Amino acid sequence: MEDHVFTGGKNYVLDPELSKIVNASIKLEMPLLIKGEPGTGKTLLAHAIAQNLDMPLIILNVKSSMKAVEALYQYDTLTRLNDSRFGDSSRDVSNIEHYIKMGKIGQAFVTEKKTVLLIDEIDKADTDFQDDLLDVLDQMSFDIIEIDKTVRAKNRPIIIITSNAKKDLSDPFLGRCVFHHIAFPDPEMMNKIVQAHFPDLDKKASDACIEAFYRLRNTRGIEKKPATRELINWIRILLMDKNFDPRFLSKSEIPFLGVLFKKSEDYKIVQRQTAGSY
């Protein structure tokens, strides 16, 4: 078995504990379940692993109504019916396999190159979906019942599963995963993240932006706190403004609040505590 070691991404700041758990899951060939509030870099972790290990990234975005089989394959009955009725296709309508399309997990199984498979927001799905999925990931195979065929993984993918912890996951599901909780970055870690994205940013400006961000984020009464991605976008737009002076951020007037706060009530609460204009 080839030894894959994740060492971090170009713009992904990796703390030592997360590095250990990622590489442990790779060695154990077990799915890595990542929990944490939105915006803590759960999804970006999969992108960073794929980039660092030079592997394709396949993303399954879980929906609340999704059935496990949809993640494996789809049988396109409508196209087969149209081909049968109009007869203008090169496909043989008697061969059902021509109308089987691989879902995201199916794609990860049949590709010739080892992939990173991201199963994003698993907590949106019901318990049956979770348990059916893990049976497939345990066995690294699934059956296509329409053609009585078993699909086996050519290469076991590196599997990253994210959860926003909105719903409890089943015990069997948890028991088959390696787990890590990504806490929201403290100011020291956030400074490293900002420097990774803006290596030429002056330290005084960086410190001012981060201090103002945490001060706004901790405003009492807001429902959706701004996440790391909002901070990065906020700094990006501040730097695009030729009138930007980081000294202003220590005062009440905070520019571009709409980049940080996306809910109307949150915006109003923060706006009331600042001048609200720039």
Buried (B, 14 or more C-beta within 10 A) or exposed (E): EEEBEBEBBEBBBBEEEBBEBBBEBBEEEBBBBBBBBBBBBBBBBBBBBBBBBEBBBBBBEBEEEBEBBBBBBBBBEEBBEBBEEEEEEEEEBEEBEBBBEBBBBBBBBBBEEBBBBBBBBBBBBBBEBBBBBBBBBEEBEBBBEEEEEEBEBBBBBBBBBBBBEEBEBBEEBEEBBBBBBBEBBEEEBBBEBBBBBBEEBEEEBBBBBBBBBBBBBEBEEBEBBBBBBBBBBBBEEBBEEEEBEBEBBEEEEBBBBEBBBEEEEBBBBBBEBBEBEB
